[in-house]
Amino acid sequence: MNGRVDCLVTEEEINLTRGPSGLGFNIVGGTDQQYVSNDSGIFVSRIKENGAAALDGRLQEGDKILSVNGQDLKNLLHQDAVDLFRNAGYAVSLRVQHRLQVQNGPLGHHGEGEPSGIPITVVLVPVFALIMVAAWAFMRYRQRL
C-alpha cells in the first residue's frame, strides 16, 4: 500500500450496429500518430452522443481497440485504421482493451457496509462538540438550582 495508481487491464468483445452517424466514436493513434508513448495502437478519443457506441454504453474514451471484425489493428497507419472502420460493414465486432485505474494506498479504506462518501470524522467531530456544549450548559444550569 504505497499510494501509487496502477491499471487493471481487461478485454471485451463489443458488437455494434452501424447507425446513421456511423459507429458513433472517433479514434486516435496509429504508427504515424502515436497517442500513447511507446504504443502505436488505436484508441477511442471521443464517444458521440446518441451514437451506436454511446447507446451500447460499453465502449469508453481511452479504450484501446485491438481488432475490428477479427482484423488486428497492430502496426497500422492512422488513415488505414480509419478506412478499416469505414469499410467494416453494418454489424461490427470490436475487441477492446479497457484500462481501469486502481488506487493502491492509504487514501482511505471502505469496508463492507461502510458509506463511501463522507469520512466518519466529519460527522463525529460536530456531534462530539454538540454533546460537550450540551453537557456544559447542563452543568451550569444544575449549579444554579
Phi, psi and omega per residue, in radians:
M1 nan 1.589 -3.019
N2 -2.091 0.091 3.076
G3 1.487 0.066 3.136
R4 -1.488 2.819 3.123
V5 -1.822 2.177 3.096
D6 -1.932 2.903 3.104
C7 -1.967 2.373 3.006
L8 -1.777 2.100 -3.061
V9 -1.820 2.218 3.073
T10 -2.260 2.706 3.079
E11 -2.064 2.616 -3.103
E12 -2.612 2.533 3.025
E13 -1.659 2.165 -3.125
I14 -2.131 2.169 3.101
N15 -1.825 2.139 3.138
L16 -2.075 2.593 3.027
T17 -1.867 2.155 -3.102
R18 -1.024 2.319 3.127
G19 -1.884 -2.962 -3.136
P20 -1.032 -0.521 3.137
S21 -1.837 0.522 3.129
G22 1.423 -2.504 -3.127
L23 -1.495 -0.227 3.019
G24 1.495 0.485 3.060
F25 -2.685 2.774 3.077
N26 -1.905 2.715 3.133
I27 -2.176 2.749 3.006
V28 -2.346 2.879 3.070
G29 1.868 -3.039 -3.069
G30 2.121 2.923 -3.097
T31 -1.134 -0.445 -3.121
D32 -1.682 -0.132 -3.107
Q33 -2.491 1.088 -3.089
Q34 -1.006 2.211 3.121
Y35 -1.595 -0.657 3.105
V36 -1.988 2.308 -3.086
S37 -1.074 2.416 -3.104
N38 1.102 0.405 3.102
D39 -2.545 1.960 -3.111
S40 -1.649 0.365 -3.128
G41 -1.209 3.057 3.131
I42 -1.820 2.223 -3.065
F43 -2.137 2.651 3.070
V44 -1.389 2.138 -3.140
S45 -1.741 -0.451 -3.089
R46 -2.743 2.396 3.010
I47 -1.787 2.164 -3.108
K48 -1.410 2.310 -3.132
E49 -1.002 2.316 3.132
N50 1.119 0.231 3.056
G51 -1.447 3.051 -3.104
A52 -0.990 -0.753 -3.121
A53 -1.178 -0.716 3.139
A54 -1.154 -0.717 -3.139
L55 -1.166 -0.607 3.084
D56 -1.222 -0.735 3.023
G57 1.520 -0.106 -3.079
R58 -1.618 -0.612 3.141
L59 -1.298 2.328 -3.085
Q60 -2.206 2.671 3.048
E61 -1.020 2.360 -3.104
G62 1.670 -0.236 3.093
D63 -1.131 2.548 3.076
K64 -1.714 2.247 3.124
I65 -1.637 2.070 -3.059
L66 -1.532 -0.651 -3.140
S67 -2.688 2.741 3.079
V68 -2.194 2.088 -3.099
N69 0.874 0.701 3.101
G70 1.457 -0.116 3.136
Q71 -1.580 2.096 -3.102
D72 -1.101 2.449 3.140
L73 -1.721 0.180 3.136
K74 -1.174 2.492 3.019
N75 1.001 0.684 3.077
L76 -1.850 2.528 2.935
L77 -1.198 2.700 -3.109
H78 -0.969 -0.843 -3.093
Q79 -1.126 -0.588 3.091
D80 -1.136 -0.667 3.085
A81 -1.163 -0.746 3.098
V82 -1.024 -0.797 3.141
D83 -1.094 -0.670 3.121
L84 -1.080 -0.760 3.100
F85 -1.135 -0.762 -3.102
R86 -1.113 -0.553 -3.090
N87 -1.776 0.273 -3.038
A88 -1.344 -0.218 3.129
G89 1.720 -2.994 -3.047
Y90 -1.389 -0.817 3.092
A91 -1.775 2.103 -3.021
V92 -2.131 2.287 3.109
S93 -1.852 2.158 -3.137
L94 -1.992 2.347 2.950
R95 -1.742 2.076 -2.960
V96 -2.146 2.506 3.049
Q97 -1.921 2.076 3.081
H98 -1.673 2.437 3.029
R99 -2.053 1.962 3.117
L100 -1.804 2.247 3.124
Q101 -1.393 2.312 3.141
V102 -2.072 2.211 3.133
Q103 -1.545 2.128 3.023
N104 -1.853 2.216 3.046
G105 2.431 -3.066 -2.965
P106 -1.508 0.755 3.102
L107 -1.438 -0.075 3.135
G108 2.363 2.528 3.131
H109 -1.991 2.298 3.088
H110 -2.075 1.788 3.109
G111 -1.348 3.070 -3.141
E112 -1.130 2.350 3.118
G113 1.526 -0.159 3.119
E114 -1.525 2.474 3.058
P115 -1.174 2.531 -3.070
S116 -1.719 -0.023 -3.045
G117 -1.599 -1.173 -2.982
I118 -1.759 2.261 3.066
P119 -1.091 2.527 -3.060
I120 -1.096 -0.519 3.138
T121 -1.154 -0.521 3.120
V122 -1.119 -0.511 3.124
V123 -1.532 -0.767 -3.017
L124 -1.241 -0.642 -3.103
V125 -1.074 -0.874 3.101
P126 -1.114 -0.630 3.106
V127 -1.117 -0.774 3.113
F128 -1.072 -0.732 3.125
A129 -1.085 -0.742 3.109
L130 -1.103 -0.693 3.114
I131 -1.108 -0.732 -3.141
M132 -1.129 -0.746 3.117
V133 -1.115 -0.738 3.131
A134 -1.118 -0.728 3.130
A135 -1.141 -0.735 3.117
W136 -1.087 -0.781 3.137
A137 -1.114 -0.710 3.130
F138 -1.106 -0.754 -3.129
M139 -1.144 -0.709 3.108
R140 -1.129 -0.763 -3.132
Y141 -1.127 -0.691 -3.112
R142 -1.154 -0.626 3.124
Q143 -1.136 -0.498 -3.115
R144 -1.313 -0.359 -3.114
L145 -1.325 nan nan
